[in-house]
């Protein structure tokens, strides 16, 4: 991290302490974050860090985004809060990369300004990580595409003003997929239900329906039938971002736990005076440092233009295993306090459980990595 990265990290941390921390419990209970928070984040320059200036961003790169995310987690942001506030990170990159000036003006710029909320719809009830099996269809009818199908587990799907949607415009398999921007209010597009989840409580999650939904063909992102390649290209950044979620909440949980075991007394002395407690803290720290260092290195290589598809999978898996272990130990060392609903370590423990599932399930990414590294027959 350079001095610029550290300064940005502190700016993001202060933003969370000022704008998020006093309200986070209320937003968790409400099941969403307010739109005003998106505007506040935009004013702070946090929403468009890794987007080019020509599309309304700050012209930074992935390393700048990682620095800001680390600052947010360090100050107590939840993984769910980050997913809800920065859904633009998965909804917009395909549009920005397409070079379509009309789509950029209509969707990218206002979203990075905090005026619109976008989401990305890939997962369907019949399949998640298997992108090539998508069944939602988009049939050409003149200057429109008629969309039919269902999407589920869509982050920010309840609040979204538009959804960057994976649809089947061609035949079976990878080659028949396209990305299509579908706006809220389009006849036939419905939010069928808001989903209640184990964690990420302040991140609204939805099931979406499309019934003869007529969408202008001008809303196609890039060329028709190139959707799979566009999705795969952006998966690297999404997986690295989820890795930051993993070690970010782990590092926060470690900091909370280290403070707690110094203050909490048992049998007449602080918990930290017990060797087993100190050794647990060291193992928690080791896993956080390894996950952070490896993610930084893979991100640096990605920014340098290297192909890191397999390494991004490894970074995500390393970091989410770290989160699973560290958040569990944080609850354990907090004892009964850690098991109380509403305590911060309890929230991180719940939030950590989605990380090995979202952005590609661990089992799927492990097999993908095996093929990429030449281990598959």
N, C-alpha and C positions, 0 to 999 in steps of 0.2 A: 504494500500500500504506500502510495506517495503522500506527500503533505496535502495535496489537493483531495485525495481520497479521504484522508483523515478529517479534513475540514468538512467535507460533505457528510461524512458519517456523523459528526457532531451536530450538524444542521438538522439531519434527519432525526437524531435522537431528541433534540430539543423540540422539534415539531410534534413528536409523539408525546413527550411529557406535557406539552402545552395543549394540544388539540385532541389527543386520544385518551391518555391515561385517566383523566377525570370522568370520562363517559363510557369507558369500555364495558363495564359491567351492565350498564343500561342497554347498550347496543347488543350485547350477548343475549340479554333477556328478550329484546325486541326481534332478534333474528335478522338484523340488517344494520348497515351503517348509513348515515344520512347523506344525501346528495351534497350538502354543503361541505362535507369533508373532502370530496373530490375537488371542489373548487379551491378549498384551502390548500390542498396538496399541490394543485396546479400553480397557485400563486407563489408557493414556496419553491417551485421549480423541480418538483419530485416526480411528476407523472411522465414527463417525456425525456428523461435523462438519456436513454440509449437510442432515441429516435433522431434522425437528421433534422437540422434546422429548417430545411426546405419543406418539411411536412408538419412543422410546428413544434418540434422537439428541441432539446438543449444541445444536441450534437455530440453527446458523449458516447460511451460504449458500455459493454456489459460489465466491465470492472467498476464503472461509476455506479451502475445500478446495484451491484453487489455491496459496495460501500454503504450506499443509502439503506439497503435492506438490513445490513448488519447493525447500523445505528438504530433503526426502528426496533429491531428485536432486543437490542441491548437496553433500550428504554422501557421495555415491557409490552410492546405490541404482540398480539396473538397471531398465530399462523392464519387463523380465519380472517382476522382484520386485514392482514396483508393480501390475502387472496381476494377479498372483496374490493379493497381500495385500488389494487393494481391489476385488475382483470384486463385492463388495456394492454398489458404485456403479452397476453395470448390472443386477444381479439383483434389487434391492429397490425402486427408485424407483416402478415401476408398482404394486407391492403397497402401498407406503406411500400413494401418491396415491389408491388405490381407496377408502380409508376403511373397508375391511373389518376390523372389530375382531378377528375370529377369525384371519384370515390374519396380521395384524400381530402378534398374541400368539404365534402358532405359528412364524413365520418371521422377521419383521423384528427384533423385540426380541432374540431369542437370537443372531441373526447380528451385530447391532451390538455385542453383548456379547462377541463372539469365540467363542461356543460352537458355532455352526453355520457352514457354508460354503455359499453359494449360487452359482449360475451362471445365465447367460442363454443359451438355446438358440434361435437363429433360423436360422443358416446350415445349408443342406442340401447333400448331394453334388451335386445338380443345379443349385444356384443359391446365390449369396451376397447381393450387394447388392440383387437383385431380390426384395424381401420379398413382394411381391404374388403371386409364383409358388410360394409354399410349398405342399408336397404332403402333409406329415404331417397325417393326419386324426384328428379326435376325434368319434366318432359317439355320440350320446346313447343311453343304455340305462338307463332309469329314473333313479335318483339318481346315476348314474355316466356318465362319458365313456370310451369305449373308444378308445385311442390306438394308431395304427399309423404307422410311418415311421422315418426316420433323420435325425440331426443330426450335423454334423461341424464341426471347428475350434472346439470349445467350450472356452473358457478356464475353467480350474478344474473341468472336467468329470469328471476322475478322482476328485478329492477331494470333490466337492460332495455335500452332504446333501440338497439339493433343487435342482430346475432350473425356472426360470421359462421356460416353453416356448411358442413360437408354434405354434399348431395351426390347421388348417382345420376350422371348425365349420359353415360355410355354403358358399355357392357359390364360383365362381371369382373371382379378383381381390381388390381391397383389402377389400371389404365382408364377406368370409367368414372373416376371421381372428379368433382369440381368443388370450388368454394364459391358461395353465393351469399351476399349480404341481404338479410331479410329484416325489414323494419317493423318495429312494434306498430300495431294498428293496421297492418296489411290484412285484408279479409282472408280468413282461413288460418291465420296464425294465432295460436292461443297458448297461454301459460296454463297448462292443465292442472298443475298442482305444485305447491311449494313443498319441498321434501324436508323432513325433520331428520337431522343427522346426529351421530354420536358426538362429534366435535365440530369445529369451525362454526359455532353457533351464530356468529354475527355475519357469516357469509351466506347470503340467500342462495339456495340451491333449488333448481326447478326441473320439472318435466314439461317439455314443450311439444305441441302438436301442430301439424300442418295438414290441412284438408283442402285440396284444390286451391292452394295458396298461390296467387298469381304475382310473380315477382319480375320486374323489368330485367331483361337480359343484360342491360347495361350494368347491373349489379354483380355480374360475374367478376370474380377476382382473378386476374390473369386469364390465360387462355383456357377454354373449356377442356375438360378431361386432363388437366395438369394438377388437380387438387392434391393427389397423394404426395407428389414431389414437394409441393409447397408445405404441406403439413409436416413431412419428414424433416425438411430443412429447419423448421422452427422448433422441432422437438428438442434439439440440442440445448437451446436457451431455456426452454421450459424446464427441462430436467435439471439443469444447473441451478435455476431459480428455486426449484423444490429442494435441492441439496442445501441451499442457503437457509431455507425454511427449517430443514432438519437440524443443522448444527447451530442455527440461530436460536431456536427455542431451547436447544440443549444447553448452550452457553448461558442463557438467561436462567434456566433451571438450576444449573450448577452454581451460579452466583447467589441465587436465593438460598440454596441449600447450605453453601459454605457459611453464609451469614447466620442462618438458623442454628446450625450445630454449634456455633460459638456461643450463642445466647441461651440455648435450651440446656437445662441441667437435668441429669438423671443420676440417682444414687450419690448426690452431693457434689457432682462435678460436671463440667460441660461435656456434651456428647463428643466434641472433637478431641477430647483427651483419650478416647478409645482408639486403639490402633486400627481396628477394623473400619471405623468411620473414616479415619484419615486415608487409609488405603483405598477405600471406595471413592473418595473425592479425587484421589490421584488418577484412578482408572477413568472416572468421568472426564477429567481434564484431558487425559491422553486421547480419548476418543474424539473429543471436541477439536483438539488441535490437529489431529490427523485429518479429520473430515474437512476442516477449514483449509488447511494447507493444500490438500489434494484438489479441492474444488477451485481454489485460486489458480493453481497451476493449469488445470484444464481450461478454465475461463481465459487465462492469459494466452494459451495456445489457440483457442477459438478466435479470439480477437486478432491474433496474428495471421489468421487465415488458414490454419491447419485443420485437417479433418479429424474431429474428435468424437465421432458418434459413439464408439464403444467406450471411450474414456468418460463421456458424459453419463453413460449408464452406470459405470463403476462409481463415479462421484456421487450420483444420486443414491445408489445402494449403500455406499459407505456412510453417507450422512444420515440416511433414514435409520440405519441400524444404530448409529450413534444416538439419534433422538429417542429411539425405542428404549435403549439401555439407560441413558442418562435420565430421561423423564421418569422412568420406572423407579430408579434409585432415588431420585429426588422425592417422590411420594413416600418411598419406604423410610427415608431418613427424617422426613417430616412427621412420620407416625400418623396418629389419628388426625392431626391437623391437615396433613396432606390428602386425606381421604374426604375432607369436607368439600361439598360443592361450593364453588365460588372462590376457593383459594387459587392462587396463580399456578402453582405447580400441578394442581388437579386439572386445570384447563389445558396446560401444555401436554399433560399425559394423554388427554382425550384427543387433542388436536394432532398429536404425533401419529395416531393410528391410521390416518388417511394417507400419509406420505408414502408408504410402500405400495399403495394402490393407484393413486392418481399419477398422471403423466406416464403411464406404463407400469403395470404391475411388476413386482420384483421378479416373479417367475418368468414373465415374458421377456423382460430386459436381460435376464441372465442367459436365456436361450439365444436372444439376438446377439449378445456379446460373444457368446461361444462361436456363432457363425462368423461374425466379423473378425474374430481373432484366429480363425482357422481351426477351431477345435471340433467343429461338427463334421460328421462323416459326409 
